[in-house]
Amino acid sequence: GPVAETFRVIQGAMSEEYVRSTQGVFQFELSGDGGGTWYIDLKTEGGSAGFGKPPVTADVVMSMSSADFVKMFTDKLKPFMAFMSGHSSIIGDMMLTLSLEKML
């Protein structure tokens, strides 16, 4: 599905450089089609992304619909804008969320 596809792309876009500079772990609680718990680990060496809980405790937990998540990563919706407009809730380090925008 689109969510799994998006995570495949994210996994492919990860670089050591990016992991080193970000040092954050994101957990996504997605509702709707292809939803569930997903994560992006930009802290552990090499980084990883996928389905389930992150291997280490998340710095940021974002809750949103899977449709909005896919939009966010296809650049139709900025994470910060999603939060401001009430499309998503963010618990944790807000600054890290902005660093996620750099990756998108």
Protein Blocks (a to p, Z undefined) as FASTA:
>chain_A
ZZlmmmmmmmmmpcfklmmmnopadddddehehiajddddfkbghiaadedjdfbdcfbd
cdddfklmmmmmnopacfklmmmnopaccedjfklmmmmmmmZZ
